[in-house]
Amino acid sequence: MKGEIWFEKVWWSYMPCHWKGFAVLSAAALFVVGGSFMLDSVAAYIGNPNSSELPFLILFISTYIWLLRLAKSHS
């Protein structure tokens, strides 16, 4: 069973071509930015104010891998 086409493959990347593709991409960006702000504020509250890169990298890399798998399945 073939799913709906939300992304089109352009060279080595996937570009959204449906409103659901744009919605998933926007939600993932909001998740990464909001989650990194939240984790950074929790780390500052605990007493580690210099840990601003690690929460962003963890959320960004995991969300990027999830988006690539989703784009491949919906292209």
Secondary structure, DSSP 8 states (H G I E B T S, - for coil): ------EEEETTEEEE-SHHHHHHHHHHHHHHHHHHHHHHHHHHHHT-TT--HHHHHHHHHHHHHHHHHHHHHT-
